[in-house]
């Protein structure tokens, strides 16, 4: 799920329109629309405020599970093959 999808879902969960969220953040409604369609990214101050207003963590908004999953090592390895460090 992208940042935009998470933002839209969280906004709807608290019952805010894009216009209402934009007013609370002090940004234009079109800025919120761009964020929700992944055509823009809020700056860190807006992310912090979004997190508070929508009652979600920054981790929830920013973590990209799909990208993290790609980093998981899928093959076992034997540390003894690499010798002992001093």
N, CA, C and O atoms as a MOPAC input file, in Angstrom:
PM7 MOZYME 1SCF
protein

 N      0.84800 1    -1.16900 1     0.00000 1
 C      0.00000 1     0.00000 1     0.00000 1
 C      0.90300 1     1.24500 1     0.00000 1
 O      1.85100 1     1.32300 1     0.78200 1
 N      0.61600 1     2.18800 1    -0.85200 1
 C      1.43500 1     3.39200 1    -0.97100 1
 C      1.08600 1     4.41000 1     0.10700 1
 O      0.07000 1     4.28800 1     0.79300 1
 N      1.94400 1     5.41200 1     0.24300 1
 C      1.67700 1     6.50100 1     1.17800 1
 C      0.32800 1     7.13900 1     0.86800 1
 O     -0.46900 1     7.39100 1     1.77100 1
 N      0.07900 1     7.39800 1    -0.40700 1
 C     -1.18700 1     8.02300 1    -0.80800 1
 C     -2.39700 1     7.18500 1    -0.42800 1
 O     -3.39400 1     7.71700 1     0.06100 1
 N     -2.31600 1     5.89000 1    -0.64900 1
 C     -3.42900 1     5.00100 1    -0.30400 1
 C     -3.65700 1     4.97400 1     1.20600 1
 O     -4.79800 1     4.98200 1     1.66900 1
 N     -2.56800 1     4.94300 1     1.96600 1
 C     -2.68600 1     4.94900 1     3.42200 1
 C     -3.27800 1     6.26300 1     3.91900 1
 O     -4.12100 1     6.27500 1     4.81600 1
 N     -2.83300 1     7.35700 1     3.33300 1
 C     -3.33700 1     8.66800 1     3.71300 1
 C     -4.84100 1     8.77000 1     3.45300 1
 O     -5.59700 1     9.22600 1     4.31100 1
 N     -5.25900 1     8.34800 1     2.28500 1
 C     -6.67700 1     8.40900 1     1.92700 1
 C     -7.51400 1     7.53500 1     2.84600 1
 O     -8.57300 1     7.95300 1     3.31500 1
 N     -7.04400 1     6.33200 1     3.10200 1
 C     -7.77100 1     5.40800 1     3.96900 1
 C     -7.89500 1     5.96800 1     5.38900 1
 O     -8.97000 1     5.92400 1     5.98600 1
 N     -6.79400 1     6.49100 1     5.92100 1
 C     -6.80400 1     7.04100 1     7.28500 1
 C     -7.70700 1     8.27400 1     7.36700 1
 O     -8.42100 1     8.45700 1     8.35300 1
 N     -7.67400 1     9.11400 1     6.33600 1
 C     -8.53900 1    10.30800 1     6.31100 1
 C    -10.00500 1     9.91400 1     6.35300 1
 O    -10.79600 1    10.50800 1     7.08500 1
 N    -10.36200 1     8.90800 1     5.56200 1
 C    -11.75800 1     8.45300 1     5.53600 1
 C    -12.16500 1     7.81700 1     6.86700 1
 O    -13.30700 1     7.95700 1     7.30500 1
 N    -11.22600 1     7.11900 1     7.50300 1
 C    -11.51000 1     6.47300 1     8.79700 1
 C    -11.91600 1     7.49400 1     9.86300 1
 O    -12.76100 1     7.20200 1    10.70800 1
 N    -11.32100 1     8.68200 1     9.82800 1
 C    -11.67200 1     9.71000 1    10.81000 1
 C    -12.78800 1    10.62400 1    10.31700 1
 O    -13.19000 1    11.55300 1    11.01800 1
 N    -13.28400 1    10.36100 1     9.11700 1
 C    -14.44300 1    11.08700 1     8.59700 1
 C    -14.15800 1    12.49100 1     8.09400 1
 O    -15.02300 1    13.36400 1     8.16700 1
 N    -12.95800 1    12.71700 1     7.58700 1
 C    -12.61800 1    14.03200 1     7.05100 1
 C    -12.63200 1    14.00700 1     5.52700 1
 O    -12.26100 1    13.01300 1     4.90300 1
 N    -13.06500 1    15.11700 1     4.94100 1
 C    -12.94400 1    15.27500 1     3.49300 1
 C    -11.54500 1    15.80900 1     3.19600 1
 O    -10.82400 1    16.22500 1     4.10300 1
 N    -11.17400 1    15.79300 1     1.93100 1
 C     -9.89200 1    16.38100 1     1.54600 1
 C     -9.85200 1    17.85700 1     1.93400 1
 O     -8.82500 1    18.35800 1     2.39000 1
 N    -10.95900 1    18.53600 1     1.75200 1
 C    -11.05100 1    19.96500 1     2.08100 1
 C    -10.83900 1    20.18500 1     3.58000 1
 O    -10.10200 1    21.08500 1     3.98000 1
 N    -11.48100 1    19.36900 1     4.39800 1
 C    -11.33900 1    19.52300 1     5.85100 1
 C     -9.90600 1    19.25000 1     6.30800 1
 O     -9.36800 1    19.96700 1     7.15200 1
 N     -9.30200 1    18.22000 1     5.75000 1
 C     -7.91400 1    17.91400 1     6.10900 1
 C     -6.99900 1    19.04300 1     5.66200 1
 O     -6.09300 1    19.43900 1     6.39600 1
 N     -7.23000 1    19.56100 1     4.46500 1
 C     -6.37400 1    20.63900 1     3.96600 1
 C     -6.47600 1    21.87600 1     4.85600 1
 O     -5.47400 1    22.55200 1     5.08700 1
 N     -7.67100 1    22.17800 1     5.35600 1
 C     -7.85500 1    23.32600 1     6.24700 1
 C     -7.09600 1    23.12700 1     7.55500 1
 O     -6.46400 1    24.05700 1     8.05700 1
 N     -7.15600 1    21.92500 1     8.10100 1
 C     -6.45400 1    21.63100 1     9.35300 1
 C     -4.93600 1    21.72400 1     9.17300 1
 O     -4.22000 1    22.11200 1    10.09600 1
 N     -4.45300 1    21.36800 1     7.98500 1
 C     -3.01800 1    21.39000 1     7.70800 1
 C     -2.53000 1    22.74700 1     7.20200 1
 O     -1.33000 1    23.02200 1     7.21600 1
 N     -3.44900 1    23.58400 1     6.76000 1
 C     -3.06000 1    24.87000 1     6.19700 1
 C     -2.46000 1    24.75200 1     4.80500 1
 O     -1.57600 1    25.52100 1     4.42700 1
 N     -2.95900 1    23.77000 1     4.04100 1
 C     -2.51000 1    23.56400 1     2.65800 1
 C     -3.73900 1    23.55800 1     1.75400 1
 O     -4.87200 1    23.55400 1     2.23600 1
 N     -3.51300 1    23.55700 1     0.46300 1
 C     -4.63900 1    23.52200 1    -0.47500 1
 C     -5.22000 1    22.11000 1    -0.56500 1
 O     -4.55100 1    21.12100 1    -0.26900 1
 N     -6.48700 1    22.05000 1    -0.98400 1
 C     -7.11500 1    20.74800 1    -1.18200 1
 C     -6.40400 1    19.99100 1    -2.28300 1
 O     -6.30200 1    18.76500 1    -2.23100 1
 N     -5.91000 1    20.71200 1    -3.28200 1
 C     -5.21300 1    20.04100 1    -4.37700 1
 C     -3.90800 1    19.39800 1    -3.89500 1
 O     -3.47700 1    18.39000 1    -4.45500 1
 N     -3.27700 1    19.96900 1    -2.86400 1
 C     -2.07400 1    19.34600 1    -2.29900 1
 C     -2.43800 1    17.98800 1    -1.69600 1
 O     -1.73500 1    17.00200 1    -1.91500 1
 N     -3.52000 1    17.93800 1    -0.94600 1
 C     -3.96600 1    16.67000 1    -0.34900 1
 C     -4.30200 1    15.67200 1    -1.45000 1
 O     -3.95300 1    14.49600 1    -1.35300 1
 N     -4.97900 1    16.13900 1    -2.49700 1
 C     -5.33400 1    15.25600 1    -3.61700 1
 C     -4.07900 1    14.69300 1    -4.27500 1
 O     -4.04500 1    13.51300 1    -4.62400 1
 N     -3.05100 1    15.51500 1    -4.44900 1
 C     -1.79500 1    15.04600 1    -5.05200 1
 C     -1.13700 1    13.99100 1    -4.16800 1
 O     -0.63800 1    12.98100 1    -4.66300 1
 N     -1.13900 1    14.23000 1    -2.85900 1
 C     -0.53400 1    13.25600 1    -1.94000 1
 C     -1.26900 1    11.92700 1    -2.01200 1
 O     -0.64900 1    10.86300 1    -2.01900 1
 N     -2.61300 1    11.99500 1    -2.06700 1
 C     -3.41400 1    10.76600 1    -2.06600 1
 C     -3.29400 1     9.99100 1    -3.37300 1
 O     -3.56200 1     8.78900 1    -3.40500 1
 N     -2.90200 1    10.65000 1    -4.43300 1
 C     -2.73000 1     9.96400 1    -5.72400 1
 C     -1.24700 1     9.71000 1    -6.02900 1
 O     -0.88200 1     9.35900 1    -7.15100 1
 N     -0.41000 1     9.89300 1    -5.01600 1
 C      1.03100 1     9.65400 1    -5.13300 1
 C      1.69300 1    10.49800 1    -6.21500 1
 O      2.66200 1    10.07600 1    -6.84500 1
 N      1.15300 1    11.70000 1    -6.42000 1
 C      1.75700 1    12.62700 1    -7.37500 1
 C      2.57300 1    13.69500 1    -6.65100 1
 O      3.10500 1    14.61700 1    -7.26900 1
 N      2.66000 1    13.55200 1    -5.35000 1
 C      3.42800 1    14.45300 1    -4.51400 1
 C      3.59800 1    13.82000 1    -3.15200 1
 O      2.90200 1    12.86600 1    -2.80500 1
 N      4.53200 1    14.35900 1    -2.38200 1
 C      4.80200 1    13.83200 1    -1.04800 1
 C      4.79800 1    15.00100 1    -0.06600 1
 O      5.44500 1    16.01800 1    -0.31300 1
 N      4.07500 1    14.86500 1     1.04200 1
 C      4.08400 1    15.94600 1     2.03200 1
 C      5.46500 1    16.10600 1     2.66300 1
 O      6.20600 1    15.13300 1     2.80200 1
 N      5.80600 1    17.34100 1     3.04400 1
 C      7.07500 1    17.54600 1     3.73200 1
 C      6.97300 1    16.99500 1     5.16100 1
 O      5.89100 1    16.61000 1     5.60700 1
 N      8.09000 1    16.96000 1     5.86500 1
 C      8.12600 1    16.30000 1     7.17100 1
 C      7.18000 1    16.95500 1     8.16900 1
 O      6.54900 1    16.26000 1     8.96500 1
 N      7.07000 1    18.28600 1     8.13900 1
 C      6.15300 1    18.95900 1     9.06700 1
 C      4.70700 1    18.55700 1     8.79200 1
 O      3.93900 1    18.31300 1     9.72200 1
 N      4.33800 1    18.48700 1     7.51500 1
 C      2.98200 1    18.06000 1     7.17800 1
 C      2.76700 1    16.59900 1     7.54300 1
 O      1.68600 1    16.23000 1     8.00200 1
 N      3.78700 1    15.76100 1     7.34500 1
 C      3.65500 1    14.35500 1     7.72800 1
 C      3.39600 1    14.21900 1     9.22800 1
 O      2.55600 1    13.42200 1     9.64900 1
 N      4.11300 1    14.99300 1    10.02400 1
 C      3.91000 1    14.95900 1    11.47700 1
 C      2.48300 1    15.37400 1    11.83100 1
 O      1.82400 1    14.73500 1    12.65200 1
 N      2.01500 1    16.45200 1    11.20200 1
 C      0.66100 1    16.93200 1    11.47900 1
 C     -0.40200 1    15.95100 1    10.98700 1
 O     -1.41400 1    15.74300 1    11.65700 1
 N     -0.17800 1    15.35400 1     9.82800 1
 C     -1.10200 1    14.34000 1     9.30600 1
 C     -1.20100 1    13.18700 1    10.29600 1
 O     -2.29200 1    12.70000 1    10.59000 1
 N     -0.06600 1    12.76200 1    10.79900 1
 C     -0.01100 1    11.66400 1    11.75800 1
 C     -0.87200 1    11.97000 1    12.97500 1
 O     -1.62400 1    11.11200 1    13.43500 1
 N     -0.76600 1    13.18400 1    13.49700 1
 C     -1.55100 1    13.57500 1    14.67500 1
 C     -3.03600 1    13.68500 1    14.35300 1
 O     -3.87900 1    13.15900 1    15.08000 1
 N     -3.34700 1    14.36900 1    13.26600 1
 C     -4.74700 1    14.60300 1    12.89900 1
 C     -5.47200 1    13.29600 1    12.59900 1
 O     -6.62100 1    13.11400 1    13.00200 1
 N     -4.80500 1    12.38900 1    11.89400 1
 C     -5.44400 1    11.13900 1    11.48200 1
 C     -5.21800 1    10.00300 1    12.47600 1
 O     -5.69600 1     8.88500 1    12.28000 1
 N     -4.47900 1    10.30700 1    13.54800 1
 C     -4.23600 1     9.32300 1    14.60600 1
 C     -3.58300 1     8.04700 1    14.07000 1
 O     -4.00100 1     6.93100 1    14.37800 1
 N     -2.54300 1     8.25200 1    13.25600 1
 C     -1.74500 1     7.13500 1    12.74500 1
 C     -0.27100 1     7.46200 1    12.98800 1
 O      0.09200 1     8.62900 1    13.13000 1
 N      0.56100 1     6.45000 1    13.03600 1
 C      1.98100 1     6.69000 1    13.26100 1
 C      2.67700 1     7.07200 1    11.95300 1
 O      2.20100 1     6.76900 1    10.85800 1
 N      3.81000 1     7.74100 1    12.10300 1
 C      4.62700 1     8.04000 1    10.93300 1
 C      5.12100 1     6.74300 1    10.29800 1
 O      5.22100 1     6.64100 1     9.07500 1
 N      5.42800 1     5.75300 1    11.13500 1
 C      5.85500 1     4.45300 1    10.60900 1
 C      4.79800 1     3.86200 1     9.68500 1
 O      5.11500 1     3.35200 1     8.60900 1
 N      3.53900 1     3.93400 1    10.11400 1
 C      2.45200 1     3.39500 1     9.29100 1
 C      2.43100 1     4.09700 1     7.93100 1
 O      2.31400 1     3.45100 1     6.89000 1
 N      2.54500 1     5.41900 1     7.95600 1
 C      2.47600 1     6.16500 1     6.69800 1
 C      3.66000 1     5.90100 1     5.78600 1
 O      3.50400 1     5.80700 1     4.56800 1
 N      4.85000 1     5.77900 1     6.37400 1
 C      6.07000 1     5.73700 1     5.57200 1
 C      6.58200 1     4.34200 1     5.24900 1
 O      7.27800 1     4.16200 1     4.25000 1
 N      6.25300 1     3.35000 1     6.07200 1
 C      6.75400 1     2.00400 1     5.80600 1
 C      6.14200 1     1.44900 1     4.53400 1
 O      4.92500 1     1.46500 1     4.34700 1
 N      7.00700 1     0.96200 1     3.67000 1
 C      6.57000 1     0.33800 1     2.43000 1
 C      6.86300 1    -1.15000 1     2.55900 1
 O      7.97700 1    -1.59800 1     2.28900 1
 N      5.86700 1    -1.90400 1     2.97000 1
 C      6.04100 1    -3.32700 1     3.25000 1
 C      6.58200 1    -4.07100 1     2.04200 1
 O      7.40300 1    -4.97700 1     2.19000 1
 N      6.13200 1    -3.70200 1     0.84800 1
 C      6.60400 1    -4.40100 1    -0.34800 1
 C      8.10200 1    -4.22600 1    -0.53800 1
 O      8.78800 1    -5.18900 1    -0.88100 1
 N      8.62800 1    -3.02900 1    -0.32700 1
 C     10.05800 1    -2.79700 1    -0.49200 1
 C     10.86000 1    -3.49600 1     0.59500 1
 O     11.92500 1    -4.05400 1     0.32900 1
 N     10.35100 1    -3.46500 1     1.80900 1
 C     11.04000 1    -4.13400 1     2.90500 1
 C     11.09700 1    -5.62800 1     2.64000 1
 O     12.12200 1    -6.26400 1     2.88600 1
 N     10.01700 1    -6.18800 1     2.14500 1
 C      9.94900 1    -7.62000 1     1.88200 1
 C     11.00500 1    -8.05200 1     0.87100 1
 O     11.50500 1    -9.17300 1     0.95800 1
 N     11.35400 1    -7.20100 1    -0.07800 1
 C     12.35700 1    -7.53800 1    -1.07700 1
 C     13.74000 1    -7.69700 1    -0.45800 1
 O     14.59800 1    -8.37500 1    -1.02300 1
 N     13.96100 1    -7.07800 1     0.69400 1
 C     15.26600 1    -7.12000 1     1.33400 1
 C     15.46300 1    -8.35300 1     2.20900 1
 O     16.57500 1    -8.61500 1     2.66500 1
 N     14.41800 1    -9.09400 1     2.44200 1
 C     14.51600 1   -10.26600 1     3.30500 1
 C     15.34400 1   -11.33600 1     2.60500 1
 O     15.07800 1   -11.69700 1     1.45900 1
 N     16.35000 1   -11.83500 1     3.31300 1
 C     17.19500 1   -12.88800 1     2.73900 1
 C     16.38100 1   -14.18900 1     2.69900 1
 O     15.81100 1   -14.59700 1     3.71100 1
 N     16.33100 1   -14.80300 1     1.59000 1
 C     15.49600 1   -15.98200 1     1.41500 1
 C     16.28500 1   -17.28800 1     1.45500 1
 O     15.68800 1   -18.36300 1     1.51000 1
 N     17.62500 1   -17.21200 1     1.43000 1
 C     18.43400 1   -18.41800 1     1.45000 1
 C     19.25900 1   -18.46600 1     2.72900 1
 O     19.84900 1   -17.46000 1     3.12300 1
 N     19.30600 1   -19.62000 1     3.37900 1
 C     20.12600 1   -19.72100 1     4.58600 1
 C     21.60700 1   -19.66800 1     4.22500 1
 O     22.00100 1   -20.04100 1     3.12000 1
 N     22.40100 1   -19.20900 1     5.14800 1
 C     23.84500 1   -19.21600 1     4.93600 1
 C     24.52300 1   -19.63500 1     6.22800 1
 O     23.94500 1   -19.52800 1     7.31000 1
 N     25.73900 1   -20.10600 1     6.10600 1
 C     26.50100 1   -20.62000 1     7.23200 1
 C     27.58500 1   -19.60800 1     7.58200 1
 O     28.48900 1   -19.35800 1     6.78400 1
 N     27.49300 1   -19.02700 1     8.78100 1
 C     28.45400 1   -18.00800 1     9.19100 1
 C     29.88100 1   -18.56200 1     9.26800 1
 O     30.84500 1   -17.82300 1     9.06600 1
 N     30.01300 1   -19.84200 1     9.55600 1
 C     31.35400 1   -20.41800 1     9.66500 1
 C     32.09100 1   -20.39500 1     8.31600 1
 O     33.31800 1   -20.48600 1     8.29000 1
 N     31.37400 1   -20.27700 1     7.21600 1
 C     32.00300 1   -20.17600 1     5.91200 1
 C     32.80000 1   -18.88100 1     5.76400 1
 O     33.64000 1   -18.77000 1     4.87100 1
 N     32.54500 1   -17.91600 1     6.62000 1
 C     33.16200 1   -16.60300 1     6.50200 1
 C     34.29800 1   -16.39900 1     7.50600 1
 O     34.84700 1   -15.30000 1     7.57600 1
 N     34.66400 1   -17.40100 1     8.27200 1
 C     35.77500 1   -17.29700 1     9.21000 1
 C     35.38000 1   -16.56300 1    10.47600 1
 O     34.23000 1   -16.16100 1    10.65000 1
 N     36.33300 1   -16.40100 1    11.33600 1
 C     36.09200 1   -15.74100 1    12.61600 1
 C     36.67100 1   -14.34000 1    12.57800 1
 O     37.81000 1   -14.14200 1    12.15500 1
 N     35.89300 1   -13.38100 1    13.01700 1
 C     36.38900 1   -12.00600 1    13.08000 1
 C     37.14700 1   -11.76000 1    14.36200 1
 O     36.88000 1   -12.40000 1    15.38000 1
 N     38.08300 1   -10.84400 1    14.32100 1
 C     38.85600 1   -10.50300 1    15.52800 1
 C     38.50700 1    -9.11700 1    15.97900 1
 O     39.04600 1    -8.63800 1    16.97600 1

